């Protein structure tokens, strides 16, 4: 998949949203007053005259437009940050990971690594068919990541060989392949002695739980999922028909069934054998 060329707005939207707000203010004053002052500083009658015209307000529309663009990008960054937080905090198990789209899965993995202290870059080179989906930087080292959100198929050795080739080509320190499922035996044997880490679904789930905010109660197994045997008997949501998951009321400690599509769907059911 060809990489989409990013615009300046896209680049600003990738920054933390407070930076976009500050950048908008600096850009506004720089265009509104800075350019005119710069021309006026030259010892040239023409430049000084132009500087006076610019300082008088000729660049006001451009200054306001630049401010608006930066603040719109900051707003996009704000909602992007909220979306990523919601995406990672609402994961409750392998089923919820399988229900993500490949793009959501890539975003989720990137956010999980970011919370581990990596600087994460989404390359746009992967897509649904694979490739380099993320570039991680930490302690001066670069790690390439490929995300495989295959629901049933195991990741085979061909995928691992391709990533090993990219590891060599880009002279990266390591490669991580992240999958919801598992890997074939050939794939596991191929990575022996190489700087390639195969992260399967269970390991990914543990990593996500490790970076979830404890205040949400989702990362805690006591407050998020019921035991596996109980979950197998989970009812369907009375509102949307989706499978429900076991949850715990953080205030009363009562256990109940909640729709896995929460907060899109807020269907609930009482659960017998309530424990406090």
Residue pairs with C-beta under 8 A, 6 or more apart in sequence:
1 124
1 125
1 126
1 127
1 128
1 129
1 131
3 123
3 124
3 125
4 124
8 69
9 69
9 72
9 73
9 76
10 73
12 19
12 20
12 23
12 69
12 70
12 73
12 74
12 77
13 20
13 73
13 74
13 76
13 77
13 80
14 77
15 23
15 77
16 77
16 81
17 74
17 75
17 77
17 78
17 81
18 74
19 74
20 70
20 71
20 73
20 74
20 75
20 77
21 70
21 71
21 74
23 70
23 74
24 66
24 67
24 68
24 69
24 70
24 71
24 74
25 67
27 63
27 66
27 67
27 70
28 63
28 64
28 66
28 67
29 63
31 59
31 62
31 63
31 66
32 59
32 60
32 63
33 55
35 54
35 59
36 51
36 52
36 53
36 54
36 55
36 56
36 59
37 51
37 55
38 51
39 47
39 48
39 50
39 51
39 54
40 47
40 48
40 51
40 52
40 55
41 51
42 48
42 51
83 107
84 107
84 108
84 110
84 111
85 111
87 100
87 104
87 107
87 108
87 111
88 108
88 111
88 112
88 115
88 208
88 211
88 212
89 212
89 213
89 216
89 218
90 96
90 218
90 262
91 97
91 108
91 205
91 208
91 212
91 218
92 218
92 224
92 225
92 245
92 260
93 205
93 225
93 231
93 245
94 180
94 201
94 202
94 205
95 243
95 260
96 260
97 105
97 108
97 149
97 180
97 201
97 204
97 205
98 149
98 151
98 180
99 260
100 108
100 149
101 149
102 127
102 128
102 147
102 149
105 147
105 149
105 180
106 122
106 126
106 133
106 134
106 147
106 149
107 122
108 208
109 133
109 134
109 145
109 147
109 178
109 204
110 120
110 122
110 133
110 134
110 145
111 120
112 204
112 207
112 208
112 211
113 120
113 134
113 136
113 145
114 120
115 211
116 207
116 211
117 138
118 136
118 137
118 138
118 143
119 136
119 137
119 138
120 134
120 135
120 136
121 134
121 135
121 136
121 137
122 133
122 134
123 131
123 132
123 133
123 134
123 135
125 131
125 132
125 133
126 132
126 133
126 146
126 147
130 146
130 148
130 159
130 162
131 146
131 166
132 144
132 145
132 146
132 166
132 170
133 145
133 146
133 147
134 144
134 145
134 147
135 142
135 143
135 144
135 145
136 142
136 143
136 144
136 145
136 176
137 143
141 173
141 174
142 170
142 172
142 173
143 172
143 173
143 174
143 175
143 176
144 163
144 166
144 167
144 170
144 172
144 174
144 175
144 176
145 175
145 176
145 177
145 178
146 159
146 163
146 175
146 176
146 177
146 178
147 178
147 179
148 155
148 159
148 177
148 178
148 179
148 180
148 181
149 179
149 180
150 179
150 180
150 181
151 180
151 181
152 181
153 181
154 181
154 182
154 183
154 184
154 187
155 177
155 179
155 181
155 182
155 183
155 184
155 187
155 198
156 183
156 184
156 186
156 187
157 184
157 186
157 187
157 189
157 190
159 177
159 187
160 177
160 183
160 187
160 190
160 191
160 196
160 198
161 190
163 175
163 177
163 196
164 175
164 190
164 194
164 196
166 172
166 175
167 174
167 175
167 195
167 196
173 195
174 195
174 196
174 197
175 195
175 196
175 197
176 196
176 197
176 199
177 183
177 196
177 197
177 198
177 199
178 199
178 204
179 198
179 199
179 200
179 201
179 204
180 201
180 204
181 200
181 201
182 200
182 201
183 198
183 200
187 198
188 198
190 196
191 197
191 198
199 207
209 219
209 221
210 219
211 219
212 218
212 219
213 219
214 220
217 223
217 224
217 248
217 250
218 224
222 248
223 247
223 248
223 250
224 245
224 246
224 247
224 248
225 231
225 245
225 246
226 245
226 246
226 255
230 246
231 245
231 246
234 243
234 244
234 245
234 246
234 257
235 244
235 257
235 269
236 242
236 243
236 244
237 243
237 244
237 259
237 260
237 261
237 265
237 267
237 269
238 267
238 269
239 259
239 265
239 266
239 267
240 259
240 261
240 265
240 267
242 259
242 260
242 261
242 265
242 267
243 260
244 257
244 258
244 259
244 260
244 267
244 269
245 257
245 258
245 259
245 260
246 255
246 256
246 257
246 258
246 271
247 255
247 256
247 257
247 258
248 254
248 255
248 256
249 255
249 256
252 276
253 275
253 276
254 274
254 276
255 271
255 273
255 274
255 275
256 268
256 269
256 270
256 271
257 268
257 269
257 270
257 271
258 267
258 268
259 265
259 266
259 267
259 268
